[in-house]
Amino acid sequence: MTRFWYGGTLTDWTFSSRDDVDGVNDLVQSLGGAEITFWTQEVGGEQLTDLINASNTAVGSIFSSDGSDGRSVGTIPPFQGPDGIASMWASANGGPRLIIKGQTEQELLNVIAQAGRTDADLRAHIAAPNPHVITLGDLADVEIDSPADGELLAYDGATGTYTLRAVSGLSGVVDLASAQTVTGPKTLESPDDSGTRLIIRANANTQASDLMQAWSNASQGEGGQRQRTTRLNDRGELRVSSARGNSVAVQVSGQPTQTAHVLEQTDTFGVPVSWWEPNGSWRAPNVGLPFTWHQDAVATETGQYRVYNPTNVPLTIRNLVASVGGNTPAGQPIILQLRINGVAAYADANRPTIPAGQRWTGLASSLASNTWPVGGYLTVDVVQPGSTTAGTKLTVQVLAY
């Protein structure tokens, strides 16, 4: 914006009037030292105090000369008004307000008057957003010729100008409807933490080709040929293939302090049904390692036969199953106890039991302790063999994973 200059002209004075001076009424004389304040309106309004005097000092009001500055008494010295203010209402010593105009604006008004225009015409011209109707074609660095719908400006380094470029499929917003080749890395960011960065949807009825494909480079395929290594098929299912026989198709690495599963297969509710532990062991509750004990004639026994954990990783005991292939117990049931490093794995109420007249325990999976540590061993106790008739051909199986 611009500060307009005020004062210092033949018409910029302060005066006072007196009555009955040598019999003359309304005698007017110059008034020096009058404080002049400036306002936005003739009556009321706001006072304008952002002024700069002739000494380039910020002030809130201006004083008419008292003669000590070399000017005539009563003259209003030159000063600058507030930024962008071309006219104000001036009051000397609180008296009635008169309009005072900035010198630059007054010169323009003189020119406008000579052209048969008014002050209102000037203000309307200044307020207009583009009063001279300048278009893109008028700019020196823009070259446009017969623009078409949907064309955009793009900079042409060869000519140093902005020229028109067509964007395929443009309809209100940029819509890349036709096939495109994208070069250079692209970063996709969501507007917030919950936003989806990329969605690929198959055609609801006719999609037959893959939704996405990744290929090896020319030197890595089998026989030197490029190979399709990763793809999302038309159903959105991931398929991964090795580019060649001696390369790894999928490699999963955990953190040095990894505690969560490195890889999981879950059911439809997100519950893991098989997984890789951080130590590389594959765990699956539906499969495991079976360990077996036998006793030909069932008799009370504290486990003498140890089976050590052979995997070098901790295992989980899934269940115990015991059965008799000869005589079934009579009178009382056969009662068993599994021990891990000599410690009972079942509470007494949940010990595996073959009821009288029955051949097996069912799946005894209510263990109080089920962790089989590295270097740990299992034993089986026969707590009770039956009473009237003990069973025969006892087999005990423990499943761990």
PLY file of the C-alpha trace (Angstrom):
ply
format ascii 1.0
element vertex 401
property float x
property float y
property float z
element edge 400
property int vertex1
property int vertex2
end_header
0.00 0.00 0.00
0.98 3.72 -0.05
1.04 6.49 2.51
-0.38 9.71 1.03
1.19 13.11 1.86
-0.98 15.76 3.51
-0.44 19.45 4.49
2.14 21.97 3.26
-0.13 23.50 0.57
-1.64 26.99 0.26
-4.92 25.69 1.66
-3.54 23.85 4.71
-3.99 26.31 7.63
-5.61 26.56 11.03
-7.52 29.73 11.95
-9.44 31.23 14.87
-12.17 33.87 14.86
-12.85 36.61 17.39
-15.70 39.10 17.87
-15.65 42.81 18.81
-12.08 43.55 17.85
-12.01 47.28 17.16
-15.72 46.97 16.47
-15.30 44.12 13.97
-17.12 40.79 14.45
-15.86 37.33 13.22
-12.32 38.49 12.80
-10.32 35.56 11.44
-6.63 35.13 12.15
-4.09 32.33 11.78
-3.85 29.99 14.78
-0.47 28.48 15.60
0.17 25.44 17.82
-3.31 23.95 17.23
-3.54 20.16 17.70
-5.07 18.57 14.64
-6.66 15.12 14.93
-7.94 12.99 12.06
-11.07 10.85 11.76
-12.81 8.40 9.47
-16.11 10.33 9.43
-17.32 13.92 9.75
-19.23 12.99 12.91
-18.41 9.97 15.09
-16.24 7.33 13.43
-12.76 6.33 14.56
-9.69 8.46 15.11
-6.75 7.76 12.77
-3.49 7.91 14.70
-0.96 6.11 12.46
0.77 9.31 11.24
4.37 10.22 10.33
5.44 13.87 10.72
7.94 15.86 8.61
10.79 14.60 10.84
9.85 11.00 9.93
8.60 10.33 13.46
5.46 8.31 14.19
2.86 10.52 15.90
-0.83 10.35 16.76
-1.73 13.97 15.82
-0.22 17.00 14.03
0.32 20.54 15.37
0.05 23.65 13.16
3.20 25.79 13.03
3.79 28.40 15.73
6.46 30.04 13.58
9.45 28.49 15.36
10.04 25.98 12.54
10.43 28.65 9.85
6.90 28.17 8.55
4.13 30.74 8.70
2.06 30.69 11.87
-0.99 28.45 11.46
0.26 26.45 8.47
-0.15 22.67 8.65
3.28 21.12 8.03
3.66 18.20 5.59
3.00 14.73 7.05
2.07 11.24 5.90
-1.28 9.68 6.68
-2.09 6.05 7.52
-1.22 3.41 4.95
-3.71 3.38 2.08
-5.88 6.24 3.46
-6.41 8.86 0.69
-8.62 11.29 2.63
-9.52 12.05 6.27
-11.69 14.37 8.37
-9.49 16.91 10.27
-10.38 18.71 13.54
-8.31 21.58 15.03
-8.41 21.70 18.84
-11.59 19.60 18.80
-13.48 21.94 16.52
-15.70 21.04 13.56
-14.20 18.58 11.11
-13.27 19.40 7.52
-12.11 16.90 4.90
-8.45 16.89 3.93
-7.22 14.96 0.89
-3.91 13.30 0.18
-1.86 15.13 -2.42
-1.40 12.10 -4.74
-5.14 11.44 -4.75
-5.85 15.14 -5.44
-3.63 15.05 -8.49
-5.49 11.95 -9.74
-8.82 13.62 -9.08
-7.76 16.61 -11.17
-6.92 14.27 -14.05
-10.21 12.39 -13.57
-12.17 15.65 -13.54
-10.55 16.68 -16.81
-11.68 13.32 -18.25
-15.24 13.94 -17.14
-15.17 11.34 -14.33
-15.75 11.55 -10.55
-14.14 10.50 -7.26
-16.62 7.61 -7.09
-15.42 6.38 -10.48
-11.82 6.30 -9.18
-12.76 4.36 -6.05
-14.82 1.84 -8.02
-11.89 1.33 -10.41
-9.44 0.74 -7.52
-11.84 -1.73 -5.82
-12.40 -3.81 -8.96
-10.58 -7.24 -8.87
-9.22 -6.87 -12.40
-10.01 -3.28 -13.51
-7.93 -3.48 -16.70
-9.32 -6.92 -17.69
-5.95 -8.64 -17.95
-6.27 -12.25 -19.22
-3.80 -15.15 -19.34
-3.17 -14.41 -22.99
-2.00 -10.90 -22.09
0.85 -12.22 -19.93
4.35 -12.26 -21.44
5.21 -15.78 -20.22
1.97 -17.50 -21.29
1.36 -18.83 -24.79
-2.22 -19.96 -25.42
-3.84 -20.44 -28.78
-7.43 -21.65 -29.21
-7.71 -23.41 -25.80
-9.94 -26.48 -25.58
-12.03 -27.80 -22.68
-9.99 -29.53 -20.01
-6.56 -28.24 -21.08
-4.10 -27.20 -18.36
-1.11 -24.85 -18.29
2.30 -26.52 -18.16
5.73 -24.89 -18.18
7.85 -25.43 -21.29
11.53 -25.10 -20.41
12.55 -24.85 -24.07
10.52 -21.67 -24.69
10.41 -20.37 -21.11
6.64 -20.03 -21.26
3.52 -21.71 -19.93
1.65 -23.55 -22.68
-1.52 -25.61 -22.90
-1.41 -29.36 -22.31
-4.27 -31.85 -22.60
-5.00 -34.28 -19.75
-6.67 -37.50 -20.80
-10.05 -38.16 -19.23
-10.35 -34.76 -17.51
-13.95 -34.14 -16.41
-14.24 -31.73 -13.52
-11.31 -33.35 -11.74
-8.23 -35.12 -13.08
-9.40 -38.63 -13.97
-6.79 -40.78 -15.68
-9.29 -42.90 -17.57
-6.98 -44.15 -20.30
-3.85 -46.29 -19.91
-0.97 -44.44 -18.25
2.74 -45.10 -17.76
4.01 -43.66 -14.47
7.74 -43.09 -14.03
9.62 -41.99 -10.94
8.88 -42.92 -7.33
5.47 -42.05 -5.94
4.59 -41.63 -2.26
1.00 -42.24 -1.15
-0.02 -40.61 2.12
-3.36 -40.81 3.93
-5.08 -37.65 5.17
-5.13 -39.15 8.68
-4.11 -42.29 10.58
-7.32 -44.10 9.69
-7.21 -43.35 5.96
-6.66 -46.05 3.31
-3.66 -45.24 1.14
-4.52 -47.36 -1.91
-7.62 -49.26 -3.00
-7.66 -51.58 -6.03
-11.08 -52.90 -6.95
-11.83 -55.53 -9.57
-14.56 -54.99 -12.08
-17.72 -56.28 -10.44
-18.66 -58.54 -13.36
-15.97 -58.95 -16.01
-12.55 -58.72 -14.32
-10.34 -61.52 -15.64
-6.78 -60.14 -15.66
-4.66 -59.62 -12.54
-5.26 -56.48 -10.48
-1.51 -56.00 -9.99
1.71 -57.63 -11.19
5.41 -57.36 -10.28
8.16 -58.69 -12.52
11.86 -59.45 -12.13
14.34 -57.47 -14.17
15.73 -58.92 -17.37
18.83 -60.46 -15.79
17.09 -62.27 -12.92
14.54 -64.52 -14.60
14.92 -68.23 -15.26
17.06 -68.52 -18.38
17.71 -64.79 -18.37
14.05 -64.00 -18.99
11.91 -61.64 -16.95
9.52 -63.51 -14.66
6.22 -62.48 -13.11
6.99 -62.93 -9.41
4.12 -61.32 -7.48
0.53 -60.63 -8.40
-2.95 -59.94 -7.07
-5.30 -62.00 -9.16
-8.78 -60.89 -10.20
-10.14 -62.05 -6.81
-7.57 -60.03 -4.88
-5.61 -63.12 -3.78
-1.85 -62.80 -3.46
0.31 -65.15 -5.54
4.12 -65.24 -5.22
6.61 -67.18 -7.38
10.39 -67.32 -7.46
12.02 -65.61 -10.41
14.47 -68.50 -10.65
15.24 -71.80 -8.97
17.92 -70.51 -6.60
16.09 -67.40 -5.33
13.81 -67.07 -2.31
10.23 -66.21 -3.23
9.21 -64.80 0.19
11.49 -63.76 3.01
10.17 -62.57 6.37
12.52 -60.98 8.93
11.70 -60.02 12.49
13.29 -57.33 14.66
16.30 -58.17 16.86
13.96 -57.94 19.86
11.00 -59.64 18.15
8.46 -61.11 20.61
5.30 -61.24 18.46
4.74 -63.93 15.84
6.69 -63.26 12.65
3.96 -64.73 10.45
0.42 -65.95 11.22
-2.41 -67.83 9.60
-5.69 -66.93 11.28
-9.32 -67.97 11.12
-12.03 -65.58 9.91
-12.15 -64.03 13.40
-8.44 -63.20 13.43
-7.52 -66.01 15.85
-4.12 -67.59 14.94
-4.34 -71.24 13.90
-0.67 -71.55 12.92
2.30 -69.20 13.17
6.05 -68.70 13.13
7.67 -67.90 16.44
10.53 -65.34 16.54
12.99 -68.24 16.94
11.83 -69.69 13.59
9.72 -72.58 14.95
6.43 -73.26 13.18
3.56 -73.71 15.62
0.18 -75.20 14.78
-2.25 -76.44 17.49
-3.97 -78.77 15.02
-0.74 -80.72 14.37
2.23 -81.60 16.52
4.71 -84.18 17.77
3.23 -87.36 19.33
5.08 -89.09 22.22
4.01 -92.58 23.37
4.36 -94.78 26.51
3.26 -98.44 26.91
2.49 -100.74 29.85
1.51 -104.31 29.11
-0.20 -105.18 32.41
-1.51 -102.03 33.98
-0.02 -101.49 37.44
0.62 -98.58 39.74
3.87 -96.90 38.70
5.74 -93.64 39.15
6.98 -92.69 35.72
10.34 -94.24 34.95
10.60 -93.56 31.23
11.64 -90.04 30.30
11.07 -88.34 26.98
13.10 -85.16 26.43
12.09 -82.22 24.25
13.95 -82.93 20.97
13.29 -79.65 19.15
15.59 -77.15 20.92
12.63 -74.74 21.30
9.91 -74.67 23.97
6.85 -76.78 23.10
3.24 -76.60 24.24
1.43 -79.73 25.49
-1.87 -79.94 23.65
-3.49 -83.01 25.23
-3.05 -86.57 26.45
-4.92 -89.64 25.19
-4.70 -93.08 26.91
-6.31 -96.35 25.79
-6.31 -100.07 26.62
-6.11 -102.61 23.83
-6.64 -105.70 26.02
-8.86 -105.91 29.11
-10.83 -102.86 30.11
-10.61 -101.81 33.78
-13.32 -103.08 36.16
-14.41 -101.75 39.52
-12.42 -98.48 39.52
-11.08 -96.47 36.59
-7.50 -96.23 35.44
-6.10 -92.84 36.58
-2.97 -91.31 35.04
-0.80 -88.25 35.65
1.56 -86.49 33.22
4.58 -84.77 34.73
6.84 -82.10 33.24
10.28 -82.24 34.87
8.64 -84.19 37.70
5.85 -81.60 38.27
2.21 -82.67 37.79
0.70 -81.24 34.60
-2.93 -81.91 35.65
-4.82 -80.92 38.75
-6.18 -84.00 40.54
-9.75 -83.31 39.41
-8.67 -83.20 35.74
-6.30 -86.19 35.61
-6.73 -88.42 32.51
-9.10 -91.29 33.37
-10.26 -94.48 31.59
-13.59 -95.28 33.25
-14.46 -98.88 34.20
-15.57 -100.82 31.16
-14.26 -98.15 28.74
-11.26 -98.21 26.44
-9.96 -94.60 26.33
-9.76 -91.30 28.16
-10.95 -88.98 25.43
-8.91 -85.82 24.84
-7.55 -84.81 28.24
-6.71 -81.16 27.46
-7.46 -79.35 30.76
-3.82 -78.99 31.82
-2.71 -76.88 34.75
0.75 -76.58 33.17
1.42 -77.13 29.46
4.86 -75.63 28.70
7.55 -78.19 27.88
10.81 -76.24 28.09
14.01 -76.78 26.16
15.90 -79.62 27.89
12.78 -80.59 29.86
11.41 -84.13 30.05
8.02 -85.83 30.37
7.03 -88.88 32.45
3.70 -90.66 32.98
2.46 -92.04 36.34
-0.15 -94.80 36.67
-1.90 -93.54 39.80
-4.60 -96.26 39.80
-4.76 -99.38 37.57
-8.40 -100.33 38.25
-9.58 -102.44 41.19
-11.54 -105.64 40.45
-9.73 -106.10 37.15
-6.78 -103.98 35.99
-6.62 -103.09 32.33
-4.04 -104.50 29.94
-2.15 -103.25 26.90
-2.09 -99.60 28.03
-0.91 -96.97 25.53
-0.42 -93.31 26.51
0.02 -90.62 23.81
0.97 -86.99 24.40
0.64 -84.44 21.62
2.89 -81.34 21.69
3.42 -78.53 19.21
0 1
1 2
2 3
3 4
4 5
5 6
6 7
7 8
8 9
9 10
10 11
11 12
12 13
13 14
14 15
15 16
16 17
17 18
18 19
19 20
20 21
21 22
22 23
23 24
24 25
25 26
26 27
27 28
28 29
29 30
30 31
31 32
32 33
33 34
34 35
35 36
36 37
37 38
38 39
39 40
40 41
41 42
42 43
43 44
44 45
45 46
46 47
47 48
48 49
49 50
50 51
51 52
52 53
53 54
54 55
55 56
56 57
57 58
58 59
59 60
60 61
61 62
62 63
63 64
64 65
65 66
66 67
67 68
68 69
69 70
70 71
71 72
72 73
73 74
74 75
75 76
76 77
77 78
78 79
79 80
80 81
81 82
82 83
83 84
84 85
85 86
86 87
87 88
88 89
89 90
90 91
91 92
92 93
93 94
94 95
95 96
96 97
97 98
98 99
99 100
100 101
101 102
102 103
103 104
104 105
105 106
106 107
107 108
108 109
109 110
110 111
111 112
112 113
113 114
114 115
115 116
116 117
117 118
118 119
119 120
120 121
121 122
122 123
123 124
124 125
125 126
126 127
127 128
128 129
129 130
130 131
131 132
132 133
133 134
134 135
135 136
136 137
137 138
138 139
139 140
140 141
141 142
142 143
143 144
144 145
145 146
146 147
147 148
148 149
149 150
150 151
151 152
152 153
153 154
154 155
155 156
156 157
157 158
158 159
159 160
160 161
161 162
162 163
163 164
164 165
165 166
166 167
167 168
168 169
169 170
170 171
171 172
172 173
173 174
174 175
175 176
176 177
177 178
178 179
179 180
180 181
181 182
182 183
183 184
184 185
185 186
186 187
187 188
188 189
189 190
190 191
191 192
192 193
193 194
194 195
195 196
196 197
197 198
198 199
199 200
200 201
201 202
202 203
203 204
204 205
205 206
206 207
207 208
208 209
209 210
210 211
211 212
212 213
213 214
214 215
215 216
216 217
217 218
218 219
219 220
220 221
221 222
222 223
223 224
224 225
225 226
226 227
227 228
228 229
229 230
230 231
231 232
232 233
233 234
234 235
235 236
236 237
237 238
238 239
239 240
240 241
241 242
242 243
243 244
244 245
245 246
246 247
247 248
248 249
249 250
250 251
251 252
252 253
253 254
254 255
255 256
256 257
257 258
258 259
259 260
260 261
261 262
262 263
263 264
264 265
265 266
266 267
267 268
268 269
269 270
270 271
271 272
272 273
273 274
274 275
275 276
276 277
277 278
278 279
279 280
280 281
281 282
282 283
283 284
284 285
285 286
286 287
287 288
288 289
289 290
290 291
291 292
292 293
293 294
294 295
295 296
296 297
297 298
298 299
299 300
300 301
301 302
302 303
303 304
304 305
305 306
306 307
307 308
308 309
309 310
310 311
311 312
312 313
313 314
314 315
315 316
316 317
317 318
318 319
319 320
320 321
321 322
322 323
323 324
324 325
325 326
326 327
327 328
328 329
329 330
330 331
331 332
332 333
333 334
334 335
335 336
336 337
337 338
338 339
339 340
340 341
341 342
342 343
343 344
344 345
345 346
346 347
347 348
348 349
349 350
350 351
351 352
352 353
353 354
354 355
355 356
356 357
357 358
358 359
359 360
360 361
361 362
362 363
363 364
364 365
365 366
366 367
367 368
368 369
369 370
370 371
371 372
372 373
373 374
374 375
375 376
376 377
377 378
378 379
379 380
380 381
381 382
382 383
383 384
384 385
385 386
386 387
387 388
388 389
389 390
390 391
391 392
392 393
393 394
394 395
395 396
396 397
397 398
398 399
399 400
